[in-house]
Amino acid sequence: MDIRTRLNLIWLAADDPTRARAEVIEALNDWPHEGFHLQHYTSMHALVQIELYTEDAEVAWKHIQGQWKTLEDSMLMRIQILRIEAMHLLARAALASAPRSNDQARRLKTAEKLARRIASERVAWAMPFVQLINAALAYQRDDRGAAVGLLAQAVESFDLADIDLYEAVARRRLGELLGDERGQRHIDEADAWMRKRMIKNPAAMTQMMAPGF
């Protein structure tokens, strides 16, 4: 079951979102529909990531919004690592969907609030996710300089925390925003790192993990 939900990312690394979605749906058919358990959380997480990967941002937003209250009412949010992961997922959906939404300001405020909540957890490994969210917020609020600075901080922080895939996608975003020769080196370095680890579509992976730019 884990490979269908928690480890569903392997299909996205292979650039096969259709297979990724089919695996989650097949797993859901085998589970009870009563309550909201860990299996339901991991399937929700997988499906939202697939929707972000395929740039169905509004679907991703509606998907997680539709289940957020049920998730909050479950006992699962008592687990800190899951709580932080879930808040970051909701922030990603908000950032990805905001630019084309009539409700952009509210969604950006949602992402901003989630960044504060993650920061309030006071765990060092979570801080680069706060920086990544805040970088996207700065970008969407037309403060490119702040976005570049926050992305540079995120790259360094992910490196220190040994969160290598996020370091790569943050580096790729930084390169895109710099837009110069140094920026292209960042993109090339990130793409080479991802391709070495069998990630076929670095741009789509970046869109999923660091949306909002």
Salt bridges, closest charged atoms under 4 A:
GLU23 OE1 - ARG4 NE 3.11
GLU23 OE2 - ARG19 NE 2.63
GLU26 OE2 - ARG4 NH2 2.92
ASP30 OD2 - ARG4 NH1 3.68
GLU51 OE2 - HIS63 ND1 3.11
GLU58 OE1 - ARG107 NH1 2.76
ASP73 OD2 - LYS69 NZ 2.82
GLU85 OE2 - ARG6 NH1 2.91
GLU85 OE2 - HIS45 NE2 3.69
ASP103 OD2 - ARG106 NE 2.52
GLU112 OE1 - ARG141 NH2 3.31
GLU121 OE2 - ARG83 NE 2.77
GLU167 OE2 - ARG171 NH2 3.11
GLU176 OE2 - ARG172 NH1 2.73
GLU176 OE1 - ARG173 NH1 2.80
GLU181 OE2 - ARG185 NH1 3.94
GLU189 OE2 - ARG171 NE 3.65
ASP191 OD1 - ARG172 NE 2.61
